[in-house]
């Protein structure tokens, strides 16, 4: 089974193979909130408590099907996650680690309440939530992520459309300045 997704303006499209497994989590960390705020998407991409829905999958289960010319990448700081988005309309797409070979996975960002990705099984990094949220499911979500990453490495499915054959991102990341980061903080 697959899920087709697109950016807000419709220029960029991607597909997620949900049949290969995945973990549906909500992350309330300040960095996920800052990413949405920096892109001007806090109202559409964060839930009422500041959570970002993420579907964690193996890299081979993510495909860009249209508009790859609009793919953009930023980091909140020089050592932060890679945060991918559609430059055409600033729609968040996914998060990855900077070194995809170490722990190959993609965290596809979903608009709040998106159907078809199974139930939310974890609420994590809740200290920055707008209201008190009980954290749960972190250990199981982390174990599932590591299990999928190991499977991807063992089966040769660790490659990603977001990285070249040497493991470098296919677009140059923009690292936010301290001023940009501060302006985006919740």
C-alpha positions as CSV (number, residue, x, y, z in Angstrom):
1,X,0.0,0.0,0.0
2,X,1.2,3.5,-0.7
3,X,0.3,7.0,0.3
4,X,0.6,9.9,-2.2
5,X,1.4,13.2,-0.7
6,X,2.1,16.7,-2.0
7,X,3.2,20.2,-1.0
8,X,0.6,22.9,-0.3
9,X,0.9,24.4,-3.8
10,X,0.9,21.1,-5.6
11,X,4.2,21.5,-7.4
12,X,6.0,18.7,-5.5
13,X,4.7,15.2,-4.9
14,X,6.1,12.2,-3.0
15,X,5.0,8.7,-2.2
16,X,5.4,6.7,1.0
17,X,5.2,2.9,0.9
18,X,3.2,2.2,4.0
19,X,3.1,-1.5,3.5
20,X,6.8,-1.8,4.3
21,X,6.1,-0.8,7.9
22,X,6.5,2.4,9.9
23,X,6.0,4.0,13.2
24,X,3.5,6.9,13.6
25,X,4.7,9.2,16.4
26,X,4.0,12.8,17.5
27,X,7.1,14.8,18.5
28,X,6.7,17.9,20.6
29,X,10.4,19.0,20.7
30,X,11.3,22.6,20.4
31,X,13.3,21.9,17.2
32,X,10.3,20.4,15.3
33,X,8.3,23.4,16.4
34,X,11.0,25.8,15.3
35,X,11.2,24.1,11.9
36,X,7.5,24.6,11.3
37,X,7.7,28.2,12.6
38,X,10.7,29.1,10.4
39,X,8.8,27.9,7.3
40,X,5.7,29.8,8.3
41,X,3.8,26.5,8.7
42,X,3.1,26.3,12.4
43,X,-0.6,26.8,12.0
44,X,-0.9,24.0,9.4
45,X,1.8,21.5,10.5
46,X,1.6,21.6,14.3
47,X,-1.2,20.2,16.3
48,X,-2.9,22.3,19.0
49,X,-0.2,21.3,21.5
50,X,2.7,22.0,19.2
51,X,3.2,18.4,18.1
52,X,4.5,17.3,14.7
53,X,3.2,14.0,13.4
54,X,6.0,11.9,11.9
55,X,5.9,8.5,10.1
56,X,9.3,6.8,10.5
57,X,10.2,4.5,7.6
58,X,13.1,2.8,5.8
59,X,14.7,5.1,3.2
60,X,13.6,2.9,0.3
61,X,10.0,3.4,1.2
62,X,10.1,7.2,0.3
63,X,9.9,8.4,-3.4
64,X,9.8,11.8,-4.9
65,X,7.4,11.5,-7.9
66,X,7.2,15.1,-9.1
67,X,8.8,18.5,-8.5
68,X,12.2,17.4,-7.2
69,X,13.6,20.8,-8.4
70,X,11.8,22.3,-5.4
71,X,13.5,20.1,-2.8
72,X,15.3,22.1,-0.2
73,X,17.1,21.3,3.1
74,X,17.9,23.2,6.3
75,X,19.5,22.6,9.6
76,X,18.6,24.5,12.7
77,X,22.2,24.5,13.7
78,X,25.5,23.1,12.4
79,X,25.0,19.7,14.0
80,X,21.2,19.4,13.7
81,X,19.0,17.0,11.9
82,X,18.5,17.4,8.1
83,X,15.0,18.9,7.7
84,X,13.7,18.6,4.1
85,X,11.0,20.8,2.7
86,X,9.4,22.0,-0.6
87,X,11.0,25.3,-1.4
88,X,8.1,26.3,-3.7
89,X,5.7,26.8,-0.7
90,X,7.7,25.9,2.4
91,X,5.9,22.6,3.1
92,X,7.8,20.4,5.5
93,X,8.5,16.9,4.0
94,X,10.8,14.9,6.2
95,X,13.7,14.6,8.7
96,X,16.8,12.5,8.4
97,X,20.1,12.1,10.1
98,X,23.0,13.9,8.4
99,X,24.8,10.6,8.0
100,X,22.2,8.2,6.3
101,X,24.6,5.3,6.5
102,X,24.8,5.3,10.3
103,X,21.1,4.9,11.0
104,X,19.1,4.9,7.7
105,X,15.6,6.1,8.2
106,X,13.3,8.9,7.0
107,X,10.8,10.6,9.3
108,X,8.1,11.8,6.9
109,X,6.2,14.8,8.3
110,X,2.4,14.5,8.2
111,X,-0.1,17.3,8.6
112,X,-2.0,16.8,11.9
113,X,-4.7,14.1,11.7
114,X,-3.5,12.5,8.4
115,X,-5.2,9.2,7.9
116,X,-3.7,6.0,6.4
117,X,-0.5,5.8,8.5
118,X,-1.9,3.7,11.4
119,X,-2.5,4.9,14.9
120,X,-0.1,7.2,16.8
121,X,2.0,4.8,18.9
122,X,4.2,7.3,20.7
123,X,4.2,10.8,22.0
124,X,7.8,11.9,22.5
125,X,9.9,14.9,23.6
126,X,6.9,16.4,25.4
127,X,8.7,18.9,27.6
128,X,8.2,21.6,24.9
129,X,4.5,20.9,24.4
130,X,2.2,23.9,24.8
131,X,0.1,22.0,27.4
132,X,1.2,19.1,29.6
133,X,1.4,15.9,27.5
134,X,2.2,12.5,28.9
135,X,5.2,11.0,27.1
136,X,4.7,7.4,26.1
137,X,6.0,4.8,23.6
138,X,9.5,6.3,23.2
139,X,11.4,3.0,23.8
140,X,9.2,1.0,21.4
141,X,9.4,3.7,18.7
142,X,13.2,3.8,19.1
143,X,13.5,0.1,18.9
144,X,11.3,-0.1,15.8
145,X,13.4,2.6,14.1
146,X,16.6,0.8,14.9
147,X,15.1,-2.5,13.7
148,X,14.0,-0.9,10.4
149,X,17.4,0.8,10.0
150,X,19.2,-2.5,10.5
151,X,16.9,-4.3,8.1
152,X,17.5,-1.5,5.5
153,X,21.3,-2.0,5.9
154,X,21.1,-5.8,5.7
155,X,18.8,-5.9,2.7
156,X,20.5,-3.1,0.8
157,X,17.6,-0.8,1.1
158,X,19.5,1.9,3.0
159,X,19.8,4.1,-0.1
160,X,17.6,7.2,-0.3
161,X,16.5,9.6,-3.0
162,X,17.6,12.4,-0.7
163,X,21.2,11.4,-0.7
164,X,23.7,10.5,-3.5
165,X,25.7,7.3,-3.7
166,X,28.4,8.6,-1.4
167,X,25.9,9.6,1.3
168,X,25.9,13.4,0.6
169,X,22.6,15.2,0.5
170,X,21.4,15.9,-3.1
171,X,20.8,19.6,-2.2
172,X,23.0,21.9,-0.1
173,X,21.7,22.5,3.4
174,X,21.0,26.0,4.7
175,X,22.1,26.2,8.3
176,X,20.1,28.7,10.2
177,X,21.9,31.6,11.8
178,X,21.5,32.2,15.5
179,X,19.1,35.1,14.7
180,X,17.0,32.9,12.5
181,X,16.9,30.1,15.1
182,X,15.9,32.5,17.9
183,X,13.2,34.0,15.7
184,X,11.7,30.6,15.1
185,X,11.8,29.3,18.7
186,X,8.4,28.5,20.3
